[in-house]
């Protein structure tokens, strides 16, 4: 028997110590003779309301002959197996009668999985909880006799039998009947200040990892003794690494719902009251909910498009990040918090019509971006923050500077966005809806350092009339360009193809001849709806004919999307700028192998937006059909074929480019239909038809 026990113990220790545990320990009971004696101190002789709770890991089926916690099943309390496999029984002064014991159904427990079990009695009703949820109850109003026996873990109070087989962690005994909510609040974490809990009479965390005793962390000194003596004996449970979800923690990259992402025996978090620690890259393709979440070094949580994350407290720490995607929803509980510490990042990437929403369930929550941390957001709605709103001591990502984000429904008398850093930053297209929540400020600048330029903000609560800027560090103004243009080559009858997005360069392609544009625009990735780069110029002139290159007052590399929109480097947003004009604003659009165009009419300002649509008629481009073309019935676009970008389609475009590139793939000047390779279609359908045409943009 002893040899069998040693083999089983060695196997279990190998299994558990091979896991990535968080310096947590448990006790392994072999089911033969192992137990812990917790003594006979009077506070353990509970004759009134009681709660017994602990985490268990079954190494085999649990039966009536296995005890978890017991003082005396006849005259006092016990929690253990039931008649029938893998169920829980709980009794309080059962008078040696099994009919007086509360039992769950059979097979409510699963082997090789950590499970939280609890039994409570309030003087009138016995209850059993599995993983924080009530699964059984029965009326039971008796006078409890009490017992002078010692309280034991893993063993029947009497003869040496009914031993538990498996691992045990976080044993807590209370002289009060906890509610489901109280169990849920603390079951996934160690108690914060157990010595100050007035109703906690014994608490064994088993974190010693060695020795013959386990400390009672309550205010009482009910030290547990392994095997009942200070001598090392076969009846001692064995110390083993614990992977009990206190809290859940990751051990590898993976999906949230994959058991392999989390420590062995934890499965994955499914309860809204779970507590989670992430140190790997975790993706969520399903809705999730947790009480709190800590994203640590190397951790990244990516909430999939359209998914919901409910949380009370979110902490993002050094090198950690959380990313929410289109239609994602992050809901924070009342008095909850989002804290992004130094080195961490908060990222929210929505798109038009598919915004990310950061909101509440009820009440208000705090939202802090600490010094050294960052926030990046586009097309996201932030609401129901507390009096400081989003309190930014760290940085706003210049690539995604809250572009087209909405801020509303803050606390009464509060501020929606507090900028407490020294960063020089331009914020584009912020939205502040009409103030129906009795807020005081839209934006506050709380330190005398850094300049905040807010371009083309909209909404009835936007503007300097509602700011808190005692240091004069916020400037409101600027404009946005909403312009549309089609390229003949990739036009497909309803929009434009984006078949070679993966070939587009990450850095603007206009630095060489003939453009010689010195801009440094670059991106880390390109949105899948982007067709190609373009170069736009703003020309300040009295009329189109006089809008020569000498009148250019602004120039920028941008993208054209599949709908023909001229967009910023995020691939979605309009272009923002703060350029003003002495005369009229004329727009030039240049592209690497289509003839450049100039707006025939000046762009006019509507609110904070300049709008222009080249696609609606030949008269929208200067020079009419000479440098512009009807590419579909009633639809006009830029003419394809100018492979060298010199403004003229001629033999050079064919001989110097197409003849050298035909049959090859890549980002090629002769790829006129932008499908990723140069072919006869480019020559026959575009260059040959358009040969001899030239741009009407004044030099």
Secondary structure as UniProt FT lines:
FT   HELIX           2..17
FT   STRAND          25..30
FT   STRAND          36..37
FT   HELIX           42..44
FT   STRAND          50..58
FT   TURN            64..65
FT   STRAND          67..70
FT   TURN            73..75
FT   STRAND          77..81
FT   TURN            85..86
FT   STRAND          88..92
FT   TURN            95..96
FT   HELIX           98..100
FT   STRAND          102..103
FT   TURN            106..107
FT   TURN            111..112
FT   STRAND          114..121
FT   STRAND          125..130
FT   TURN            131..132
FT   STRAND          133..139
FT   STRAND          152..153
FT   STRAND          165..174
FT   HELIX           180..186
FT   TURN            187..188
FT   HELIX           194..196
FT   TURN            198..199
FT   STRAND          200..204
FT   STRAND          213..214
FT   STRAND          224..226
FT   TURN            227..228
FT   TURN            234..235
FT   STRAND          238..241
FT   TURN            246..247
FT   STRAND          248..250
FT   STRAND          254..255
FT   TURN            256..257
FT   HELIX           259..261
FT   TURN            264..265
FT   TURN            272..273
FT   STRAND          275..278
FT   STRAND          281..284
FT   STRAND          288..289
FT   STRAND          292..295
FT   TURN            297..298
FT   STRAND          300..303
FT   TURN            305..306
FT   STRAND          308..316
FT   TURN            318..319
FT   STRAND          321..325
FT   TURN            326..327
FT   STRAND          329..340
FT   TURN            342..343
FT   STRAND          345..349
FT   TURN            352..353
FT   STRAND          356..360
FT   STRAND          365..369
FT   TURN            371..372
FT   STRAND          374..378
FT   STRAND          380..383
FT   STRAND          385..392
FT   STRAND          395..403
FT   STRAND          406..408
FT   TURN            412..413
FT   STRAND          415..419
FT   STRAND          425..428
FT   STRAND          441..445
FT   STRAND          452..455
FT   TURN            460..461
FT   HELIX           464..466
FT   TURN            470..471
FT   STRAND          474..477
FT   STRAND          479..484
FT   TURN            488..490
FT   TURN            499..500
FT   HELIX           501..503
FT   TURN            513..515
FT   TURN            528..529
FT   STRAND          530..541
FT   HELIX           544..546
FT   HELIX           549..551
FT   STRAND          552..561
FT   TURN            562..563
FT   STRAND          565..567
FT   TURN            569..570
FT   STRAND          575..577
FT   STRAND          584..590
FT   STRAND          597..599
FT   STRAND          605..606
FT   TURN            607..608
FT   STRAND          609..613
FT   HELIX           614..616
FT   HELIX           618..620
FT   TURN            622..623
FT   HELIX           624..626
FT   STRAND          629..632
FT   TURN            633..634
FT   STRAND          635..638
FT   TURN            643..644
FT   HELIX           651..652
FT   HELIX           653..658
FT   HELIX           659..661
FT   TURN            662..663
FT   TURN            669..670
FT   TURN            672..673
FT   HELIX           680..682
FT   HELIX           683..687
FT   HELIX           688..690
FT   TURN            691..692
//
